[in-house]
Amino acid sequence: MEKTTVNLKKLTLWQVIIIGIAYMTPMTVFDTFGIVSGVTDGHVPLAYILALIAMVLTAWSYARFSRESEKAGSAYTYTAESCGPQYGFFVGWCALLDYLLLPLINVLLASIYLTALIPDVPYWAWVMISASAVTLVNCFRINILANLSLAFVFAPIILMVIFVYLVIQGIGSSQGYEHVLTLTPLWNGDHELLPLIAGASILCFSFLGFDAVTTLSAETKDPKRNIPRAVLMTTLIGGLIFISASWFIQLYFPSNVRFNNPSEALPEIVLYVGGAFFQSVFLCGQIMNTFASGLATHASASRLLHIMGRDGIFPRKFFGAVHFKLGTPLFSVLFVGLISMSAAFLDLAQVVSLISFGALVAFTAVNFSVFMQFYIKKQQRRGLRNKFLNLVLPFISVCAILCLWFNLDHSSLIFGCIWLLAGISVFFYKKFKKQNIAISNVY
């Protein structure tokens, strides 16, 4: 292992976008549909549109920062540059919770699906196999990950297209094809704003791929040009996939009355639409989709750990090093793999409740950092264009994220605050340690 001196810039624009979309897990729309349909009273596509608006505003803030600098690190780096290293530490610490738990969730979901298909193999064994496979791929150079992500994202999207075709055929043959060309999924009954915002607050975390894209700057060709474009394109393409899929699911299932378990509606959705065989095929596609997301989330988590290690927040000798042959932050990759194996002892509800907090902290910080960096530090205030881009737009973006904050689950706030307190303890410990070293050097 040695310091970060290896040239890793191999990813093209579309490879970065594919990794971002894989991070998003496109088929998660089926996992969350029953939950959000219940919250919004059958207005899932509209909730996705609201979430997309908030995420595009935030993605624009990420894109502006990534255009200014080749540094990777996402919200952590951007906040440190604009507001100071101490604020960057706390934002990075909160975002790290999100980054570390997403690979764990993918291992957990993959193990659940595999156990359902092959119940003779113990659940804990599937956890070990899934975590080990994802970790092994991430040990090698990033272009291998990009090529695998392309294969694992492409297959589930084909299944989604087949699903849409079956929905159109099913509705067309039973009710007439004029019932397909309708705005019913969008305007299904009365609309109440608060339930829609609550649904959007659940769905916005499906868009986390654009945040992860910024951690790949050091491994991307022409990052000042490609990373901003990848951030915006990942957000828009992911939003189009989510809205399109949820539109046809909502068209077929106007409410949750047909679901025995709305919180785990995916098997019932595909069974009603395509039958038992299609359900089995779709479940295999879901495993591939989860593995693709696992590869991407694992890569992003290990890169954030590496960046924070490089900056001395974590031990530089381990986390800040890149393997001289593999060209990857090997210790960080293995560390994330070890955490993912703890899925054998956790359940989905425990992990999901922790993720929302870190993501919203990152989104809020980056939007505010645009104001601090361009309006305050660089004093780009003259003219209506600068005032809009550097003052009005960040304010609107922060307000959009605050609406999601107000609908955050209480358990997420509690666990998130506990994690933040742990970060405060680490911060003051490191500060105290530095002061003691400085005093000892004087004497």
C-alpha positions, 0 to 999 in steps of 0.5 A: 500500500502507498499514498495516493499517487496512482493515476486512476482516471479511467471512467467515461461520462456514461460509465459514471452515469451507469454507476450512479443509476446502479446506486439508485437501484431503479427497481426500488420503485416496486419495493416502496410502491405499497408504502408510498401509495398508502401514505399518498392515497394512491398518488405515487407518480405525483410524489416522485415528481415532487421528489424529482423537483427537490433533487434536481435543485440539489443536484444543480448545487452538487454540479456547480461545486464539481465544476469548480474543483476536481476534488472528490468527496461529495458534501464533505469536501464541498462543505469543508471548502466553503464553510470550513474544515470543522463543518465539513467534518460534521457533514462528512460524518453524518453522510458517512452513516448513509454511505456505510449503511446502503451497501449493508442494505443491499447485502441484506436485501440480496440475502432475503431474495436468495433465501426465498429462492434457495431456502436450504442455504442459511440466511447468514451464509447468503450474507457472507457470500453476497458481501464477499462477492461485492467486496471482491469486485470492488477490490479491482480497478473501477472500470471493471465495476462500471462494466459489471454495473452496466450489465446488472442495470440493463437486465432489470430495466428490460424486465421493467419494460416487459412489466409495462408491456404486460400492464398495457396488455392487461388493461387494454384487453380487459377495459379497453386501450383508451383506459391506458391513455389517461392521467388517472395515475397522476390525478387519482381523486383528491390531493392533499399536499402534506401526504404528498410531501411525506411520500416525497420524503420517502422517495427522495432517497431513491435519488442518492446516486447523484450524490455518489457520482461526485465521489468518483472525481479522482477516477473520471476523465476530465472531471470538471466537465464530466462529473457535473453532467453526470450528476444532472443526467443521473438525476433526470434519467433516474427520475424518468425511470421512477416516474414511468414505472410508478405511473404504470403500477399506479394505473394497474393498482389505483389503491392498496386494497389488493395487497396483503402486505403493502410494505412488501408489495413487490411479489404481489405486484408482479404476480398479479400482472405477469403470473407465477413464472414472471414473478420468479424471473422478476425476482431474479432480476431484483437480485441482479439489481440489488447486486448492481446497487451493492457494487456502486454503493460499496464503491462510493462508501469506500471512496468517501472513507479514503478521502476522509482518511487522506485528509487525516480524519481517519488513520491516513496509513490505512484509509488514505492509501491506495494499493499500488497494483490494484489502484483501489483504496483496498483497506477502505473497500475491505472495511466496508465489506466487513460492515456489510457482513453485519447484515446477518445480525440486523433487520431491514427496518433497523437499517432503513431508519438510519439512512434518511438523516445522513442524506438530508444533512448532506443535501442541506449542507451542499445547498447552503454551501453554494450560497457561502462559496459563491455569494459570500466568499467569491462575492458573485453578487452583481446582476440578476443572474448571479443573485438568482444562481447564488442567493435565490436558487440555494434558498429555494433548494434549502426550503425544498429540503426543509419540507422533507426534514419536517416529514422525517421519521422520528426514529431517524432523527433519534438515531441520527442525533446519536450518530452526530453525538458520536461524531462530536466526541470524535471531533473533540478527541482529535482536537484534544490529541492535536493540542497535546502533541503540539504542547509536547513538541514545544517542551 
